[in-house]
Amino acid sequence: MKIDILTLFPEMFENVFSSSIIKRAINQKKVQIKIHNFRDYSKDPHHKVDDTPYGGGAGMVLTCQPIFDCVESLKTKDSKVILLTPDGIPYKQGTAYNLSKEKHLIFICGHYEGFDERIRSLCDLQLSIGDYVLTGGELASMVITDSIVRLLPGVIEEESHKNDSFNNNLLDYPTYTKPRNFRGMEVPEVLLSGNHKRIEEYRRLESIKKTQNRRPDLLEK
Ligand code: ADE
């Protein structure tokens, strides 16, 4: 998979993809991630990328030209162009699965007060990572990239994400490791029983109980 991220702040990405699982995925060529400063595409003599809003109002608005030119230079028939915006569709694990099947993703990170509405016409998808407003789409693109890359074949064992929270609209079951007793807190006996059928039943029940407690909205689905 190829991922291109368009931003005015490439330095924000410097350390994010250079550790742990994402770094390994890049080194193993499971994914290629490139960061592009769309200011480099500005045809303005001063490399301006924003302007005041028509109709008045606070702040600056990102202009069409640099983002259109940057996307058009990267886009192929296999590309999906995605805008990060707080008014986008809520991003969910199901979207992560669908996007992990794509060949090429292009993320556009908005910033400042907003972007010219016509930039939306470039996009196949507009995503929000939650009901709060960030200073820009950069953190959202990092979150989404991370959640997609871990699902790419061979990046982590399939067994590890088969039971992820949100699969089948359930939160993940609790896990334990050694020691059996830590400060009086015992590992549930069933996990020591070696009885795989009982363990599976226990985990499913715990998953449902946890979801009922914390995220009843998921069960309603
Ligand atoms: N840009 C600013 N806030 C955002 C959010 N919540 N999700 C995606 N992009 C954003």
Boltz pocket constraint, residues with backbone or C-beta under 6 A from the ligand:
constraints:
  - pocket:
      binder: B
      contacts: [[A, 84], [A, 85], [A, 86], [A, 88], [A, 110], [A, 127], [A, 128], [A, 129], [A, 130], [A, 131], [A, 132], [A, 133], [A, 134], [A, 135], [A, 136], [A, 137], [A, 140]]
      max_distance: 6.0
